[in-house]
Amino acid sequence: MIQIEAESLSKLAAKALEECKKGVVHNLVLSGDFSYNESESHFVMTYDGVASKWQDHRKPNELLINHGQYIHRHGDGLAFLVRELKKKKDSNRACISLIDMEDIINSHDDPIPSFMILQFGFAGEESKTLLTTAYFRALEVTCFLPINLAEISQVIRNLKIHFPEIERFRLVLHAFRAYAKQNFHCLRKASIDSAEPTMIAYAVSKKNLAQLKEWLDSKITIEESIICTDGLHHLRQAIDMQKTDYTQEILTHLDKVLNDMQRLRLTRQSTSHSKAIEELETNIKKELLRVKELLI
């Protein structure tokens, strides 16, 4: 177990990243006692727009999932927090539980939140310090931790409206497995996977190479934890219908990519971290780069 404390959320995130760059950390605990103003700091507000998408009641199309769809699926989760703390300041139930056992059992390797619990409370009747505890089954610290801290800060700001006496918040964040992954996609869809099949077919028919290469870059430049092949399938189908304008070699490399992505999906059902996964991810990027080079 690694315990990290800091006097600001930005330093907390930086220290977590520094530790996780050394390797995966099991049972990472981040903590700090902060002024309420920290929930509105420049660091937090830098990620506030993205955090809003994660907290939105409805999942934005650009995300595979978001936290709001789980927080509010049985009613307004934030309103419940307020009611519970108004009723009993030292309640043990003023928490948001994003997923239940049914979600986990039925998920297989489909995306579900790693952010599992967010709990709040006050120490007895004293309500100047908001106790804040979060638990993550997994936590990517390079890209996702700052967003998560901004999400938590949004909820704190919401509670401040109803409990104006809050002056400080005491945060404890526990992650079972924490890791650093550069260019992690944070469950954001690559633009090719967000594009409508008709848009992809139109770009292929018009030989809009700039757009096709941009879509390929959207898969090459990010690290995906969830395998999504929708856009590449649509691209392959569209190119196959325009064989006179595109070489067979492009289709061959796209087939290799799709086969490797299927192998990667199957491999991830038995392990989340292995050299086999790294090798497949590397091969997929190499093949996609080759497809991009052949688009001339």
N, C-alpha and C positions, 0 to 999 in steps of 0.2 A: 504494500500500500504506500502511495506517495501522497503526502499532504502539502498543499501549497496555500499560503496566505498572501494577501496583497492589500495595499491601501486604496487601490482603484480597480475598476473592472477591466480597464485596458491593460494594466500591469498583470492582473490575474490571468487574462487570456494570453499575454506574452510569455509569462512564466510557464503556463501549461504547454504552450507550443514548444518552448525550449526543452522541456522535459520529454515530450512525446517525440521529438525529432531523434532522440536516442533510441527509440523503439517503443513498441506497444506497452502501455502502462495498465496494469490491472488494479482496480479499486483506486482510482484517482479521486482525491477529495480536494475541492477548491473552496476556500472560505474567506470571509472578510466582513468587517463591520463598517458600513458606509453611511455617509450623510444621504438624506433623501435626494439631494441635488445630483448625486451620482447617477440616478436613474434618468437624468436629462443631460448627461455629459455629452461632450462632442463625440467621444468614442461611441456611445450608445446611439446617438441620433444619426451617426453615419450609416448604421445598419437598420434604422427604424423603418424605412420603406419596405425592405425585404421582410423584416419581422412582421409587418402588417399583413403581408400576403400569407405568411405562415399562420397568423392568428385569425385570418378572415373566416367568417362562418361558412363561406362557400369556397371550395378549392379553385384557385386560379388555373386556367388551362395549361399554363406553362409549367406547373408542378405536377409530379406524379401523385403525391398526396400532400395535404397540409395538416397542421395540428388543430386548426379551428374546426375542421369537419369532425374530429373525434371529441374535442372539448364540448361541443354544443349539440351532439347528435341526440342526447337524451334531455335536452333543455339547455337554457343559457347557463353555461358553467361559471362565468364570471359573476352573474347575478346571484348564483348559489353561494359563492364565496362571501359576498357582501352580506347576504341574509344570515349565513351561519355565524359570521364574526360579529354581527350586530346582536345576535341572540346570545352568543357565548364567546367572549373574547379569547378564552383559553381552550376552545374547541379542538378536538383531535380529528375532526372531520372536515375542516375547512381546506379541502384539497381537490385538485383536479386529477382524475385518473384517466389517462388518455386511452388506454387499451385494457381489455380484459382477457381472460384465458381463452375464450372463443376466438378472439382475434389472433392470438398467438398460435393456437392449435391449427387453425385453418389457413394460416398465412403461407405455409411452405417457405418459398423464398420470395414471395411477393412483398412489396413495401408496406411496412407498418411503422408507426413512430418509434424512434429510439428514446425519445423524450417520454417517459412513462408517468411520472408523478410530479406535481408541483403543489406544495403545501405551505399554508400561511397560518400565522397565529400570533398572539401577544402573550407576554409573560404575565400571567394573572390579569389584573385589571389595568395594569400599566400599558398604555397603548401608544407610547411615543416611539417605541422600537418594534418594527415589524419583523417577526421571525420568518425566514424564507428558506425552504428546503426543496431541492430538486433531485430527482433520480433519473439516470439515463442507463439503459442497458448497453448502449454503445455511444461513443461521442467522438466525432471527428473535430479536431481542435483548430486546424488551419483556417477553414472557411466557415464551419458550422457553429462552433462555440460562440464567436461574436454575435451571430444571428440569434442564438439561443439566449444569450445574456440580454440582448435587446428585447426579445419576447418577454422575458421575465420582468424586465424594467417596464414594459408596457402595462403588464398586470399590476405592478406596484403603483404606477401612476394612476391607474383606474381605482385602486383601493384608496389612494390618497384623497380622491374626490369625496369618498364616503366616510373617510376617517382623517379629517384635516389635521388632527393632532400628530400624525406620523411625522417624525423628524429624522429617523434613521431606519435602515433595514440591515439585518444580520443574515447574510447568505451562506448556506452550506450546499454545495453541489457535489453529488457523488456519481461517478461514472464507473460501471463495472469494467468496461474496456475502453480506454481512450487511445487514440492514434492520430498521427498527422499524415495527411495525404494532400500533396500539392494539386491544385486545380480540381479539387473535389466538387462534384456537381450539385451537392446539397439537394438531391432528388429533383433538380430542375431538368425538364426535358430538353434534349438537344433540339435546336430549331428545326432540323429535318423531321423529327418525330412529332413536332407540333404542327407542321405544315399539312394542309389537306392533300389527299392523294391527287386531286385535280390540279392543284398548284404545282405539284412535282411533275405530273404528266405534261403540263403546259410548258414548264421550264425545259423539260427534255425535248419536247417537240420543236420548240423555238431555238434549241441549242443555246440556251442562256448559261454559258459555261461559268460565268462569274457567280451566278446564284447557286449552281450545282456545287461548285468548289466551296462556297460559303457554307452550304449545308453539310458537306463532308467535314469541313473544319469544326463544325459544331459537335461532331462525334470524336474527332481526333484530339481536340484541345482540352477535353474534360475527362475526369476520372469518374466513371459511373459505377455505383454500387448495385444498381438495378439494371438488368439487361433489357433494353428496349430495341426491337428490330423493325418496328413499324415503318419508319421512314425509309430504311434501306431496302425493305421488301418492295415498297411502292416505287422506289427508284429503279430497282432491278427490273420490275415488271414494265415500267415505262420505257426503259432503254431497250428491252427485249422487243418491244413493238416498233422501235425505230432503228432496226439493225443496220440500215444503210448509212446512218449517220454516226454510228458508234462501233468500235471494234469488238470482236468476240472476246478479246483479252480482258476488256472491262468487265464483261459478264462473268468471266472465269474468276477474276479477283473478288468480285462481289459475292460470288458463291462461296469462296473460301472464307470471306468475312462472316457470312451468315452461318456457315458450318461451325466456325470457331466460336461464334457467339452462342450457338446452341450448346456446344461443349462447355463453354464457360458457365452457362446457366446450370447445366447438370453438375458441374464440379462444385459450384457454390451451394448446391443442396447438401453436400457432405462436408464442406469446409469453408470457412470465411476468410482464412488467411493461409496461403500456401504458395510455394514457388510455381506450382502448376498454374495457378490463377495469374500470377505475374507474367509468366511466359505467354499465356493465351492473350492477355491484354496487350502485350508488346507486339505479338503477331498480328492482332486485329488492327492496331494503329499502322503497322508497316503496310498491310494490304490496302488500307484506306488511303494512305499516302500514294501508293502505286496507282490506285484508281484515279486519284486527283491528277497525277502526272499524265495519265492517258487521256484525260479530257482536253483534247486539242482540236 
